[in-house]
Amino acid sequence: MTDPARIACDVCVVGSGMAGMSAALFAANRGLATVLVGRTGEIIFATGLLDLLGVHPLEEGKTWSDPWAGVAALVKDLPRHPYARLAAGEIRAAFDELLRFFEANGLAYAGHPERNVAVPTAVGTLKTTYRVPRTMWQAVAARERRASCRLVDIQGLKGFSARQIADTLGPVWPGLQTARVVYPDTHAASEVFAERLARSLELDRNRGKFAEALAPHVKGVDAVGLPAILGISRPVHVMQDIERRLGVALFEIPTMPPGATGLRLKEAFESGLGDCGVRLLLENRVFRAVDDSSGGFLIEAGRSDAEHLIAATSVILATGRFMGGGLQADRRGVRESLFDLPVHQPEGRDGWHRQDFLDPKGHPVNRAGLEIDDSFRVLAASGRPAHAHLFAAGSILAHQDWIRMKCGAGLAIATAYGAVQGAVKALKAQGPPLRRF
């Protein structure tokens, strides 16, 4: 085996989900030499919706029209929640910076500045969220004005039924009509897949054929709802082109994951971060990470064995929870998988779960994770920083239940911003100029 290639950087971000990708962007935008290491994870399962806060307190199931008022209430009630480490202005700045990046890389978003919106899902429920892809915005606008719409599904696309969605939405959006079309050139296929349909619509000739298939179903309605298949790299362009051909507004509804929406995020991040100067070591894993004599870290990473030796002044852990591999559980408890950092958790396994599986308060193990200080440095068991340059962001953090609180993307984006701010402060305190690639 050859010696691993050595890379020196200011910040090594470990994890390639929303938190890791966002942290790499924020670090690069601040002039830091940044390496991102991670395997494709939860991001390919994303709907593309960007939540800020939907529910608090969980015990009451209270939903918030104004997510900023919800965040203020949450911070007051739960001062150890990661949102409490940030001012509201910092959370806004994080969202704004990321949304500008997405728009520059083909993913335009829409929303109301001070309130949440409700978006239809593939099962016909309404999802509370803060920002939606531009391709889904007409679903919000049309429902709010009770416009006449037809939902169209695709023969062979499993997990998406226009009739089911319309029946479930009926009480809040009456009069929805439905139709089913055969996607061009798939008549003989028993099953079609969202990603393949989306990539095929990147081609002009396929958009023309699809518009012809939809044309008989657009008369007499203000908008047409489709599964999220309107392209990968340029979804707004694809949507607008088909709208022009049909003369009617379109909107997407997220499909069951994995689908096109997660791939859009993944590819936009990967392309855009490369353009920002981030060194991407994708589909790599970290085998070993240790302190080095300079006060930073040495990290061995690669695909099947150590191909890269990364000398990083700072590390941002954005490795996720159990699905992402940041946390691991066994009969003795929950542990952090890379540095063996202490994990905030119930004292014993008996305290992990409540008796009722669907308890509205959730289960205590859902709030297990790493403790941090106000600079997002990971804390040791003593309550002091485990390392001056070790930070964490995203769902690996303790004292949050992002699924039930409906704050997953917001938590990832805001805490990535906070961790990078902490890293910048720590790096500047060292004195020497920051390195660049």
Sequence and secondary structure as in RCSB ss.txt:
>XXXX:A:sequence
MTDPARIACDVCVVGSGMAGMSAALFAANRGLATVLVGRTGEIIFATGLLDLLGVHPLEEGKTWSDPWAGVAALV
KDLPRHPYARLAAGEIRAAFDELLRFFEANGLAYAGHPERNVAVPTAVGTLKTTYRVPRTMWQAVAARERRASCR
LVDIQGLKGFSARQIADTLGPVWPGLQTARVVYPDTHAASEVFAERLARSLELDRNRGKFAEALAPHVKGVDAVG
LPAILGISRPVHVMQDIERRLGVALFEIPTMPPGATGLRLKEAFESGLGDCGVRLLLENRVFRAVDDSSGGFLIE
AGRSDAEHLIAATSVILATGRFMGGGLQADRRGVRESLFDLPVHQPEGRDGWHRQDFLDPKGHPVNRAGLEIDDS
FRVLAASGRPAHAHLFAAGSILAHQDWIRMKCGAGLAIATAYGAVQGAVKALKAQGPPLRRF
>XXXX:A:secstr
    EEEEEEEEEE  SHHHHHHHHHHHHTT  EEEEE   GGGG  S B S  B STTTT B SSHHHHHHHHH
HH TTSGGGGS HHHHHHHHHHHHHHHHHTT  EE BTTB EEEE TTS EEEESBEEGGGHHHHHHHHTT  EE
EEEETTBTT  HHHHHHHHTTTSTT EEEEE  TT TT S B HHHHHHHTTSHHHHHHHHHHHGGG TT SEEE
EES S SS HHHHHHHHHHHHTSEEEEE  SSSSHHHHHHHHHHHHHHHHTT EEEET EEEEEEE TTSSEEEE
EESSS  EEEEEEEEEE   STTTTSEEEETTEEEESSS    B  SSGGGSS SSTT TT  GGGG BB B TT
 BBB TTSSBS TTEEE GGGBSS  HHHHT HHHHHHHHHHHHHHHHHHHHHHH S     
